[in-house]
Amino acid sequence: MTTERGTRRRAPAGAAVLREDVTDAIRAAVFDELAAVGFARMSIEGIARRAGVGKTAVYRRWKSKLALVLDLVAAVAAQGMPAPATGSLYGDVRAVLELAAYALRHPVASQVIPDLLVEAARNPEISEAIKAALLDQQQGVAAVVVREAVARGELPEGSDPDRALDLIVGPLYWRLAVVRGELPKGYLDDLAASAVAALKHVREPLSTSENP
């Protein structure tokens, strides 16, 4: 009786330690810490201090800062990016650009994403997590946009979703994440129109064996 009662008391206590509000606070602190100091200089101590918790609260959930960041990237990927359904290729492309621009201009994301991409070149685990969170997700959206455009007769059969993604998001990423320039008024409208024109102009998918 005593043993059973003791066991029943320990389970809720263990669950209470991993409170969701504390977990959420730590995840938010990771974003802020990444933006402030980058992955290389980020520490569990700094995360805990920013979250207002002890280091043990972090270590109970994640064994290292790498595990924490990988979990965070996976959580972002799980939220997904909805495929637009505006009824036209231009509308869908414009909607994708709007969402991408919002994400890239976010004050935290604008610091975190480039830094993690640098780390991805050094760390295969981060590379795979970033691929799942960014590339795979956006490839899925591009595939839907292209498929629907082909069904409406706006694009020819065999249009390449990967090329579509390059044409749609590539210039925007270059401007916001690399050059870090402002977007002039009407920029997304013009970029959407240019991407649509380019997609309609290209007829054959690129061969993977083609030299650049």
N, CA, C and O of each residue as an XYZ file, in Angstrom:
848
protein
N       0.835     -1.204      0.000
C       0.000      0.000      0.000
C       0.868      1.252      0.000
O       0.685      2.173     -0.796
N       1.838      1.243      0.943
C       2.682      2.426      1.045
C       3.487      2.635     -0.238
O       3.628      3.753     -0.734
N       4.008      1.523     -0.756
C       4.818      1.619     -1.987
C       3.990      2.112     -3.153
O       4.433      2.961     -3.927
N       2.766      1.569     -3.281
C       1.916      1.993     -4.389
C       1.556      3.465     -4.274
O       1.535      4.202     -5.259
N       1.265      3.880     -3.009
C       0.878      5.262     -2.802
C       2.062      6.180     -3.123
O       1.903      7.254     -3.703
N       3.255      5.719     -2.726
C       4.437      6.523     -3.007
C       4.692      6.646     -4.498
O       5.098      7.700     -4.988
N       4.450      5.561     -5.207
C       4.644      5.596     -6.664
C       3.679      6.560     -7.314
O       4.049      7.308     -8.219
N       2.444      6.543     -6.853
C       1.444      7.434     -7.442
C       1.789      8.896     -7.194
O       1.474      9.755     -8.019
N       2.426      9.185     -6.079
C       2.784     10.571     -5.780
C       3.972     11.038     -6.627
O       4.052     12.209     -6.998
N       4.881     10.129     -6.926
C       6.074     10.553     -7.667
C       5.763     10.887     -9.119
O       6.392     11.786     -9.677
N       4.827     10.204     -9.747
C       4.536     10.437    -11.166
C       4.072     11.858    -11.434
O       4.596     12.496    -12.347
N       3.078     12.401    -10.656
C       2.684     13.773    -10.913
C       3.802     14.756    -10.642
O       3.924     15.765    -11.336
N       4.642     14.465     -9.617
C       5.743     15.374     -9.320
C       6.710     15.436    -10.487
O       7.198     16.512    -10.834
N       6.995     14.283    -11.100
C       7.882     14.265    -12.257
C       7.297     15.020    -13.424
O       8.012     15.720    -14.140
N       5.983     14.879    -13.621
C       5.325     15.589    -14.714
C       5.352     17.085    -14.481
O       5.478     17.864    -15.426
N       5.232     17.491    -13.221
C       5.196     18.917    -12.907
C       6.521     19.593    -13.204
O       6.555     20.779    -13.534
N       7.641     18.830    -13.086
C       8.956     19.402    -13.357
C       9.058     19.861    -14.807
O       9.626     20.915    -15.090
N       8.508     19.069    -15.723
C       8.576     19.401    -17.143
C       7.335     20.178    -17.571
O       6.624     19.780    -18.494
N       7.093     21.273    -16.899
C       5.920     22.082    -17.227
C       6.064     22.694    -18.616
O       7.150     23.103    -19.027
N       4.938     22.745    -19.327
C       4.950     23.278    -20.684
C       5.341     24.743    -20.724
O       6.014     25.172    -21.662
N       4.938     25.522    -19.731
C       5.280     26.943    -19.753
C       6.782     27.154    -19.619
O       7.337     28.085    -20.202
N       7.443     26.284    -18.846
C       8.898     26.371    -18.727
C       9.560     25.957    -20.045
O      10.503     26.600    -20.505
N       9.053     24.878    -20.644
C       9.591     24.420    -21.940
C       9.441     25.517    -22.991
O      10.370     25.778    -23.756
N       8.284     26.151    -23.029
C       8.055     27.233    -23.994
C       8.991     28.409    -23.739
O       9.493     29.021    -24.682
N       9.224     28.722    -22.476
C      10.120     29.832    -22.131
C      11.546     29.531    -22.583
O      12.248     30.415    -23.074
N      11.965     28.289    -22.417
C      13.314     27.909    -22.849
C      13.434     27.988    -24.367
O      14.430     28.491    -24.887
N      12.421     27.493    -25.082
C      12.457     27.555    -26.550
C      12.512     29.002    -27.036
O      13.262     29.321    -27.959
N      11.727     29.866    -26.423
C      11.759     31.283    -26.799
C      13.130     31.871    -26.518
O      13.642     32.671    -27.302
N      13.727     31.472    -25.395
C      15.050     31.981    -25.035
C      16.104     31.530    -26.036
O      17.053     32.266    -26.306
N      15.950     30.323    -26.593
C      16.906     29.831    -27.591
C      16.891     30.725    -28.823
O      17.946     31.097    -29.337
N      15.706     31.067    -29.293
C      15.604     31.965    -30.445
C      16.330     33.282    -30.164
O      17.119     33.754    -30.982
N      16.056     33.862    -29.004
C      16.661     35.151    -28.659
C      18.173     35.034    -28.496
O      18.921     35.919    -28.913
N      18.617     33.934    -27.884
C      20.051     33.740    -27.673
C      20.770     33.508    -28.999
O      21.866     34.026    -29.212
N      20.157     32.733    -29.888
C      20.748     32.526    -31.214
C      20.890     33.847    -31.961
O      21.915     34.112    -32.589
N      19.848     34.673    -31.887
C      19.878     35.961    -32.577
C      20.931     36.889    -31.977
O      21.545     37.685    -32.687
N      21.133     36.779    -30.668
C      22.057     37.693    -29.986
C      23.518     37.293    -30.155
O      24.366     38.152    -30.395
N      23.830     35.990    -30.033
C      25.236     35.586    -30.014
C      25.598     34.547    -31.052
O      26.783     34.296    -31.268
N      24.604     33.920    -31.717
C      24.893     32.877    -32.692
C      25.077     31.521    -32.037
O      25.253     31.417    -30.823
N      25.033     30.479    -32.867
C      25.093     29.119    -32.334
C      26.439     28.826    -31.664
O      26.473     28.204    -30.602
N      27.544     29.265    -32.270
C      28.869     28.929    -31.746
C      29.065     29.457    -30.327
O      29.674     28.782    -29.496
N      28.560     30.650    -30.042
C      28.764     31.264    -28.721
C      27.596     31.001    -27.771
O      27.669     31.333    -26.588
N      26.530     30.410    -28.284
C      25.379     30.136    -27.433
C      25.745     29.097    -26.380
O      26.491     28.160    -26.663
N      25.220     29.262    -25.166
C      25.504     28.320    -24.088
C      24.223     27.989    -23.336
O      23.261     28.757    -23.354
N      24.224     26.833    -22.675
C      23.088     26.453    -21.849
C      22.894     27.470    -20.726
O      21.767     27.788    -20.348
N      24.007     27.971    -20.204
C      23.925     28.971    -19.136
C      23.194     30.222    -19.617
O      22.329     30.757    -18.925
N      23.563     30.678    -20.823
C      22.932     31.877    -21.358
C      21.457     31.665    -21.644
O      20.640     32.557    -21.416
N      21.118     30.492    -22.140
C      19.712     30.172    -22.417
C      18.906     30.157    -21.128
O      17.821     30.733    -21.051
N      19.461     29.481    -20.103
C      18.760     29.385    -18.821
C      18.563     30.767    -18.207
O      17.490     31.077    -17.690
N      19.594     31.584    -18.267
C      19.494     32.931    -17.703
C      18.425     33.743    -18.431
O      17.638     34.446    -17.798
N      18.398     33.646    -19.745
C      17.420     34.401    -20.521
C      15.998     33.887    -20.274
O      15.043     34.663    -20.302
N      15.860     32.581    -20.033
C      14.538     31.994    -19.783
C      14.077     32.171    -18.349
O      12.909     31.946    -18.030
N      15.008     32.579    -17.476
C      14.657     32.749    -16.068
C      14.523     31.430    -15.324
O      13.728     31.311    -14.391
N      15.308     30.433    -15.744
C      15.273     29.111    -15.092
C      16.696     28.692    -14.767
O      17.656     29.341    -15.182
N      16.823     27.600    -14.021
C      18.135     27.052    -13.740
C      18.620     26.173    -14.880
O      17.824     25.729    -15.707
N      19.928     25.920    -14.928
C      20.492     25.071    -15.979
C      19.883     23.672    -15.959
O      19.702     23.049    -17.006
N      19.568     23.187    -14.761
C      19.019     21.834    -14.667
C      17.680     21.724    -15.392
O      17.340     20.663    -15.917
N      16.921     22.819    -15.420
C      15.634     22.791    -16.127
C      15.848     22.567    -17.615
O      15.034     21.919    -18.273
N      16.941     23.101    -18.146
C      17.261     22.901    -19.561
C      17.761     21.474    -19.791
O      17.324     20.796    -20.720
N      18.673     21.032    -18.939
C      19.265     19.705    -19.114
C      18.269     18.573    -18.885
O      18.468     17.466    -19.384
N      17.206     18.836    -18.139
C      16.185     17.801    -17.992
C      15.466     17.541    -19.310
O      14.920     16.459    -19.526
N      15.469     18.523    -20.175
C      14.739     18.428    -21.442
C      15.660     18.097    -22.616
O      15.275     17.348    -23.514
N      16.867     18.649    -22.613
C      17.801     18.447    -23.723
C      19.195     18.221    -23.162
O      19.601     18.877    -22.202
N      19.927     17.291    -23.764
C      21.246     16.937    -23.235
C      22.330     17.922    -23.632
O      23.395     17.950    -23.014
N      22.075     18.740    -24.665
C      23.092     19.678    -25.144
C      22.419     20.809    -25.920
O      21.228     20.748    -26.226
N      23.196     21.831    -26.229
C      22.624     22.934    -27.015
C      22.312     22.474    -28.436
O      21.375     22.976    -29.057
N      23.089     21.524    -28.953
C      22.801     21.000    -30.284
C      21.457     20.285    -30.279
O      20.636     20.503    -31.170
N      21.225     19.431    -29.284
C      19.948     18.720    -29.194
C      18.792     19.702    -29.062
O      17.716     19.484    -29.619
N      19.018     20.780    -28.326
C      17.980     21.789    -28.134
C      17.640     22.474    -29.456
O      16.466     22.628    -29.794
N      18.654     22.880    -30.194
C      18.437     23.578    -31.466
C      17.794     22.653    -32.491
O      16.906     23.070    -33.235
N      18.240     21.397    -32.532
C      17.646     20.440    -33.465
C      16.170     20.225    -33.155
O      15.347     20.133    -34.065
N      15.840     20.145    -31.882
C      14.449     19.987    -31.479
C      13.634     21.212    -31.872
O      12.490     21.097    -32.313
N      14.234     22.380    -31.707
C      13.537     23.620    -32.041
C      13.270     23.708    -33.541
O      12.178     24.091    -33.959
N      14.265     23.353    -34.345
C      14.104     23.364    -35.799
C      13.022     22.378    -36.220
O      12.205     22.674    -37.092
N      13.024     21.192    -35.588
C      12.004     20.192    -35.903
C      10.611     20.689    -35.547
O       9.650     20.414    -36.265
N      10.498     21.420    -34.442
C       9.203     21.956    -34.029
C       8.698     22.983    -35.027
O       7.506     23.028    -35.332
N       9.605     23.811    -35.538
C       9.232     24.808    -36.546
C       8.780     24.106    -37.821
O       7.793     24.505    -38.440
N       9.506     23.056    -38.211
C       9.151     22.325    -39.423
C       7.779     21.684    -39.289
O       7.019     21.624    -40.256
N       7.459     21.201    -38.084
C       6.182     20.510    -37.868
C       4.992     21.453    -38.044
O       3.893     21.016    -38.386
N       5.215     22.746    -37.809
C       4.123     23.706    -37.964
C       3.705     23.828    -39.425
O       2.542     24.086    -39.734
N       4.674     23.639    -40.317
C       4.360     23.628    -41.740
C       4.061     25.008    -42.305
O       3.748     25.950    -41.576
N       4.167     25.097    -43.605
C       3.839     26.314    -44.345
C       2.701     25.950    -45.279
O       2.892     25.139    -46.185
N       1.533     26.521    -45.089
C       0.387     26.100    -45.902
C       0.579     26.438    -47.376
O       1.074     27.511    -47.722
N       0.187     25.518    -48.226
C       0.237     25.780    -49.663
C      -0.906     26.726    -50.020
O      -2.045     26.484    -49.620
N      -0.630     27.792    -50.761
C      -1.691     28.732    -51.125
C      -2.686     28.115    -52.095
O      -2.371     27.162    -52.808
N      -3.870     28.663    -52.110
C      -4.914     28.182    -53.033
C      -5.733     29.375    -53.493
O      -6.924     29.481    -53.201
N      -5.063     30.287    -54.229
C      -5.723     31.522    -54.655
C      -6.508     31.353    -55.949
O      -7.351     32.187    -56.280
N      -6.234     30.278    -56.679
C      -6.923     30.058    -57.942
C      -6.163     30.525    -59.160
O      -6.649     30.381    -60.282
N      -4.959     31.092    -58.963
C      -4.136     31.507    -60.106
C      -2.667     31.328    -59.749
O      -2.298     31.376    -58.576
N      -1.831     31.122    -60.757
C      -0.405     30.955    -60.524
C       0.182     32.219    -59.909
O       0.944     32.149    -58.945
N      -0.174     33.384    -60.472
C       0.355     34.632    -59.922
C      -0.053     34.790    -58.454
O       0.772     35.148    -57.613
N      -1.311     34.526    -58.153
C      -1.778     34.669    -56.780
C      -1.058     33.736    -55.829
O      -0.707     34.128    -54.716
N      -0.834     32.495    -56.263
C      -0.130     31.543    -55.415
C       1.319     31.960    -55.191
O       1.821     31.900    -54.068
N       1.987     32.382    -56.258
C       3.375     32.824    -56.139
C       3.470     34.044    -55.225
O       4.364     34.137    -54.384
N       2.543     34.965    -55.402
C       2.546     36.178    -54.558
C       2.337     35.822    -53.090
O       2.955     36.422    -52.210
N       1.464     34.843    -52.823
C       1.204     34.421    -51.449
C       2.437     33.766    -50.828
O       2.751     34.007    -49.662
N       3.135     32.938    -51.609
C       4.370     32.316    -51.116
C       5.397     33.385    -50.778
O       6.056     33.307    -49.741
N       5.539     34.375    -51.639
C       6.496     35.454    -51.396
C       6.134     36.256    -50.151
O       7.012     36.668    -49.393
N       4.854     36.473    -49.948
C       4.407     37.229    -48.770
C       4.802     36.509    -47.486
O       5.316     37.126    -46.552
N       4.559     35.202    -47.444
C       4.905     34.424    -46.254
C       6.419     34.355    -46.053
O       6.910     34.484    -44.931
N       7.151     34.152    -47.144
C       8.607     34.067    -47.046
C       9.206     35.397    -46.595
O      10.128     35.428    -45.780
N       8.678     36.490    -47.131
C       9.183     37.810    -46.754
C       8.909     38.098    -45.284
O       9.745     38.677    -44.590
N       7.748     37.694    -44.820
C       7.411     37.894    -43.401
C       8.396     37.139    -42.511
O       8.882     37.678    -41.516
N       8.689     35.887    -42.875
C       9.611     35.083    -42.075
C      11.026     35.654    -42.114
O      11.685     35.748    -41.079
N      11.496     36.034    -43.303
C      12.864     36.511    -43.443
C      13.080     37.886    -42.827
O      14.201     38.234    -42.458
N      12.002     38.675    -42.714
C      12.130     40.008    -42.114
C      11.896     40.004    -40.611
O      12.087     41.024    -39.948
N      11.479     38.848    -40.064
C      11.291     38.775    -38.623
C      12.630     39.064    -37.944
O      13.645     38.491    -38.339
N      12.661     39.940    -36.932
C      13.937     40.347    -36.333
C      14.765     39.195    -35.784
O      15.994     39.248    -35.822
N      14.113     38.158    -35.274
C      14.857     37.008    -34.762
C      15.268     36.086    -35.896
O      16.429     35.685    -35.988
N      14.315     35.746    -36.764
C      14.612     34.825    -37.866
C      15.693     35.373    -38.787
O      16.504     34.609    -39.312
N      15.715     36.677    -38.989
C      16.709     37.270    -39.888
C      18.129     37.075    -39.370
O      19.078     37.095    -40.153
N      18.288     36.887    -38.057
C      19.598     36.606    -37.481
C      19.851     35.114    -37.374
O      20.962     34.644    -37.622
N      18.810     34.364    -36.999
C      18.975     32.945    -36.703
C      19.212     32.120    -37.967
O      20.116     31.285    -37.995
N      18.404     32.344    -39.023
C      18.486     31.498    -40.211
C      19.865     31.553    -40.877
O      20.435     30.495    -41.144
N      20.431     32.740    -41.158
C      21.770     32.748    -41.776
C      22.821     32.079    -40.900
O      23.706     31.388    -41.406
N      22.728     32.282    -39.579
C      23.713     31.681    -38.682
C      23.622     30.161    -38.705
O      24.645     29.478    -38.751
N      22.400     29.626    -38.673
C      22.237     28.176    -38.700
C      22.681     27.582    -40.035
O      23.187     26.461    -40.078
N      22.493     28.329    -41.122
C      22.962     27.841    -42.422
C      24.483     27.738    -42.459
O      25.034     26.830    -43.081
N      25.159     28.674    -41.790
C      26.620     28.595    -41.685
C      27.011     27.359    -40.874
O      27.909     26.611    -41.260
N      26.330     27.154    -39.750
C      26.623     25.990    -38.911
C      26.312     24.687    -39.644
O      26.976     23.673    -39.429
N      25.300     24.718    -40.509
C      24.917     23.512    -41.249
C      26.049     23.025    -42.144
O      26.174     21.827    -42.400
N      26.870     23.952    -42.619
C      28.000     23.565    -43.467
C      29.052     22.790    -42.675
O      29.858     22.062    -43.254
N      29.043     22.949    -41.338
C      30.034     22.279    -40.492
C      29.471     21.047    -39.791
O      30.218     20.148    -39.405
N      28.142     21.014    -39.629
C      27.543     19.982    -38.796
C      26.445     19.255    -39.564
O      25.407     19.849    -39.857
N      26.654     17.978    -39.897
C      25.658     17.227    -40.672
C      24.292     17.148    -39.997
O      23.268     17.145    -40.681
N      24.261     17.083    -38.661
C      22.977     16.990    -37.958
C      22.164     18.264    -38.144
O      20.960     18.214    -38.396
N      22.833     19.401    -38.017
C      22.142     20.675    -38.237
C      21.728     20.783    -39.695
O      20.643     21.277    -40.000
N      22.586     20.323    -40.596
C      22.272     20.377    -42.023
C      20.996     19.615    -42.332
O      20.135     20.110    -43.060
N      20.867     18.406    -41.779
C      19.671     17.594    -42.020
C      18.427     18.243    -41.423
O      17.356     18.215    -42.030
N      18.569     18.833    -40.222
C      17.427     19.487    -39.578
C      16.973     20.707    -40.368
O      15.774     20.928    -40.541
N      17.926     21.497    -40.845
C      17.591     22.675    -41.643
C      16.930     22.258    -42.950
O      15.972     22.887    -43.401
N      17.446     21.194    -43.553
C      16.861     20.692    -44.804
C      15.397     20.322    -44.594
O      14.541     20.662    -45.411
N      15.113     19.624    -43.496
C      13.739     19.221    -43.218
C      12.853     20.422    -42.911
O      11.691     20.464    -43.316
N      13.406     21.398    -42.194
C      12.606     22.548    -41.771
C      12.374     23.542    -42.898
O      11.294     24.125    -42.990
N      13.354     23.742    -43.746
C      13.259     24.776    -44.773
C      13.053     24.198    -46.169
O      12.049     24.479    -46.824
N      14.011     23.388    -46.617
C      13.979     22.945    -48.010
C      12.823     21.986    -48.289
O      12.033     22.214    -49.206
N      12.721     20.906    -47.496
C      11.682     19.913    -47.759
C      10.292     20.529    -47.696
O       9.430     20.242    -48.527
N      10.091     21.375    -46.703
C       8.784     22.006    -46.535
C       8.438     22.894    -47.726
O       7.331     22.823    -48.258
N       9.382     23.722    -48.140
C       9.108     24.636    -49.244
C       9.029     23.906    -50.583
O       8.302     24.327    -51.483
N       9.777     22.812    -50.710
C       9.643     22.006    -51.927
C       8.232     21.439    -52.040
O       7.671     21.360    -53.133
N       7.667     21.047    -50.907
C       6.296     20.530    -50.909
C       5.302     21.591    -51.344
O       4.382     21.307    -52.110
N       5.483     22.809    -50.858
C       4.606     23.907    -51.248
C       4.751     24.200    -52.737
O       3.754     24.376    -53.438
N       6.004     24.254    -53.226
C       6.239     24.521    -54.650
C       5.615     23.444    -55.524
O       5.092     23.733    -56.601
N       5.671     22.198    -55.056
C       5.093     21.101    -55.832
C       3.584     21.276    -55.979
O       3.025     21.006    -57.042
N       2.927     21.728    -54.913
C       1.480     21.964    -54.970
C       1.166     23.120    -55.918
O       0.245     23.026    -56.729
N       1.924     24.202    -55.818
C       1.704     25.368    -56.678
C       1.845     24.979    -58.149
O       1.012     25.353    -58.975
N       2.890     24.233    -58.473
C       3.123     23.827    -59.861
C       2.041     22.859    -60.331
O       1.521     22.989    -61.439
N       1.707     21.893    -59.485
C       0.688     20.915    -59.872
C      -0.648     21.589    -60.180
O      -1.293     21.260    -61.175
N      -1.060     22.513    -59.344
C      -2.323     23.208    -59.570
C      -2.268     24.087    -60.814
O      -3.247     24.188    -61.553
N      -1.124     24.721    -61.043
C      -0.983     25.569    -62.230
C      -1.043     24.730    -63.502
O      -1.634     25.150    -64.497
N      -0.435     23.551    -63.471
C      -0.501     22.641    -64.629
C      -1.949     22.212    -64.857
O      -2.408     22.167    -65.998
N      -2.665     21.900    -63.790
C      -4.063     21.470    -63.920
C      -4.943     22.563    -64.518
O      -5.905     22.280    -65.231
N      -4.597     23.829    -64.213
C      -5.376     24.951    -64.770
C      -4.933     25.319    -66.173
O      -5.577     26.143    -66.824
N      -3.848     24.727    -66.655
C      -3.336     25.058    -67.976
C      -2.430     26.270    -67.982
O      -2.111     26.786    -69.053
N      -2.002     26.745    -66.809
C      -1.121     27.917    -66.742
C       0.338     27.547    -66.940
O       1.141     28.384    -67.354
N       0.690     26.294    -66.648
C       2.048     25.809    -66.863
C       1.979     24.514    -67.650
O       0.995     23.780    -67.561
N       3.033     24.228    -68.428
C       3.032     22.990    -69.218
C       3.318     21.764    -68.354
O       3.906     21.877    -67.279
N       2.911     20.627    -68.818
C       3.252     19.367    -68.156
C       4.776     19.248    -68.051
O       5.508     19.660    -68.951
N       5.226     18.686    -66.955
C       6.658     18.502    -66.766
C       7.357     19.687    -66.145
O       8.578     19.668    -65.994
N       6.608     20.734    -65.775
C       7.227     21.886    -65.105
C       7.874     21.421    -63.800
O       7.309     20.607    -63.069
N       9.048     21.942    -63.527
C       9.879     21.463    -62.421
C       9.628     22.273    -61.143
O       9.915     23.470    -61.119
N       9.096     21.649    -60.076
C       8.851     22.373    -58.816
C      10.127     22.929    -58.186
O      10.095     24.001    -57.581
N      11.261     22.211    -58.320
C      12.504     22.709    -57.742
C      12.949     23.990    -58.426
O      13.398     24.930    -57.770
N      12.823     24.024    -59.746
C      13.160     25.253    -60.474
C      12.197     26.371    -60.088
O      12.600     27.527    -59.963
N      10.933     26.028    -59.900
C       9.950     27.030    -59.484
C      10.340     27.637    -58.137
O      10.249     28.848    -57.939
N      10.772     26.784    -57.222
C      11.176     27.279    -55.906
C      12.374     28.211    -56.017
O      12.423     29.248    -55.354
N      13.340     27.843    -56.855
C      14.507     28.702    -57.070
C      14.082     30.070    -57.597
O      14.552     31.104    -57.122
N      13.192     30.062    -58.580
C      12.778     31.317    -59.215
C      11.919     32.184    -58.296
O      11.971     33.412    -58.357
N      11.133     31.533    -57.448
C      10.221     32.293    -56.593
C      10.931     32.855    -55.368
O      10.885     34.058    -55.110
N      11.590     31.972    -54.611
C      12.133     32.369    -53.317
C      13.599     32.794    -53.388
O      14.055     33.580    -52.558
N      14.338     32.283    -54.372
C      15.766     32.584    -54.454
C      16.087     34.074    -54.438
O      16.880     34.506    -53.601
N      15.507     34.876    -55.327
C      15.817     36.306    -55.333
C      15.440     37.007    -54.032
O      16.138     37.920    -53.589
N      14.344     36.583    -53.424
C      13.910     37.197    -52.172
C      14.886     36.884    -51.045
O      15.232     37.764    -50.257
N      15.334     35.624    -50.967
C      16.300     35.253    -49.939
C      17.596     36.031    -50.135
O      18.193     36.508    -49.170
N      18.028     36.155    -51.383
C      19.256     36.898    -51.658
C      19.140     38.330    -51.149
O      20.058     38.843    -50.509
N      18.023     38.967    -51.432
C      17.872     40.380    -51.063
C      17.754     40.574    -49.548
O      18.350     41.493    -48.986
N      16.977     39.695    -48.889
C      16.710     39.903    -47.465
C      17.753     39.266    -46.547
O      18.107     39.852    -45.525
N      18.249     38.085    -46.890
C      19.160     37.377    -45.992
C      20.633     37.608    -46.314
O      21.475     37.561    -45.417
N      20.953     37.858    -47.584
C      22.347     38.043    -47.970
C      22.691     39.526    -48.086
O      23.575     40.019    -47.386
N      21.995     40.227    -48.964
C      22.245     41.660    -49.145
C      21.683     42.465    -47.974
O      22.204     43.523    -47.621
N      20.603     41.937    -47.377
C      19.904     42.601    -46.269
C      19.398     43.990    -46.670
O      19.515     44.960    -45.921
N      18.840     44.046    -47.866
C      18.281     45.300    -48.347
C      16.803     45.409    -48.042
O      16.144     44.407    -47.765
N      16.288     46.609    -48.090
C      14.865     46.845    -47.883
C      14.088     46.451    -49.140
O      14.646     46.393    -50.236
N      12.807     46.184    -48.966
C      11.945     45.877    -50.102
C      11.194     47.140    -50.513
O      10.372     47.645    -49.748
N      11.467     47.657    -51.714
C      10.737     48.848    -52.171
C       9.252     48.533    -52.325
O       8.860     47.370    -52.417
N       8.454     49.552    -52.351
C       7.019     49.390    -52.544
C       6.750     48.682    -53.878
O       7.299     49.072    -54.909
N       5.922     47.663    -53.856
C       5.588     46.924    -55.068
C       6.598     45.862    -55.447
O       6.446     45.211    -56.481
N       7.639     45.669    -54.627
C       8.692     44.717    -54.976
C       8.152     43.297    -55.088
O       8.475     42.584    -56.038
N       7.326     42.879    -54.118
C       6.801     41.509    -54.146
C       5.872     41.299    -55.334
O       5.842     40.212    -55.912
N       5.110     42.335    -55.706
C       4.249     42.231    -56.885
C       5.082     42.016    -58.141
O       4.788     41.145    -58.959
N       6.141     42.837    -58.280
C       7.005     42.729    -59.463
C       7.743     41.390    -59.490
O       7.879     40.768    -60.543
N       8.219     40.951    -58.313
C       8.943     39.689    -58.255
C       8.023     38.519    -58.600
O       8.430     37.583    -59.287
N       6.782     38.579    -58.120
C       5.807     37.525    -58.436
C       5.551     37.476    -59.940
O       5.521     36.398    -60.532
N       5.366     38.642    -60.556
C       5.122     38.690    -62.002
C       6.323     38.164    -62.781
O       6.159     37.453    -63.773
N       7.537     38.513    -62.331
C       8.755     38.042    -63.007
C       8.904     36.536    -62.877
O       9.266     35.858    -63.838
N       8.627     36.012    -61.687
C       8.731     34.571    -61.470
C       7.734     33.807    -62.333
O       8.067     32.773    -62.913
N       6.513     34.321    -62.414
C       5.487     33.671    -63.239
C       5.898     33.682    -64.707
O       5.760     32.677    -65.404
N       6.403     34.819    -65.172
C       6.848     34.913    -66.574
C       7.972     33.923    -66.850
O       7.996     33.276    -67.898
N       8.908     33.808    -65.900
C      10.026     32.886    -66.080
C       9.542     31.437    -66.083
O      10.019     30.623    -66.873
N       8.606     31.120    -65.209
C       8.083     29.756    -65.147
C       7.352     29.378    -66.437
O       7.448     28.241    -66.899
N       6.640     30.311    -67.003
C       5.907     30.032    -68.236
C       6.834     29.947    -69.441
O       6.530     29.275    -70.427
N       7.970     30.637    -69.348
C       8.908     30.655    -70.471
C       9.688     29.353    -70.561
O       9.942     28.851    -71.656
N      10.075     28.797    -69.396
C      10.893     27.585    -69.382
C      10.013     26.377    -69.643
O       9.001     26.186    -68.969
N      10.392     25.561    -70.614
C       9.551     24.436    -71.020
C      10.078     23.090    -70.543
O       9.296     22.217    -70.166
N      11.390     22.916    -70.555
C      11.938     21.596    -70.230
C      12.580     21.623    -68.858
O      13.266     22.588    -68.522
N      12.372     20.568    -68.043
C      13.029     20.495    -66.742
C      14.525     20.313    -66.890
O      14.992     19.709    -67.856
N      15.285     20.841    -65.921
C      16.737     20.712    -65.960
C      17.152     19.265    -65.732
O      16.537     18.555    -64.937
N      18.188     18.835    -66.424
C      18.743     17.500    -66.187
C      19.698     17.573    -65.022
O      20.457     18.535    -64.904
N      19.676     16.571    -64.152
C      20.575     16.573    -63.000
C      22.032     16.410    -63.409
O      22.937     16.725    -62.636
N      22.258     15.918    -64.625
C      23.629     15.721    -65.101
C      24.151     16.929    -65.864
O      25.297     16.933    -66.314
N      23.309     17.964    -66.015
C      23.685     19.132    -66.799
C      24.768     19.921    -66.088
O      24.692     20.128    -64.877
N      25.770     20.363    -66.824
C      26.803     21.202    -66.243
C      26.296     22.621    -66.121
O      25.508     23.070    -66.953
N      26.743     23.350    -65.078
C      26.308     24.751    -64.937
C      26.905     25.628    -66.033
O      26.648     26.831    -66.070
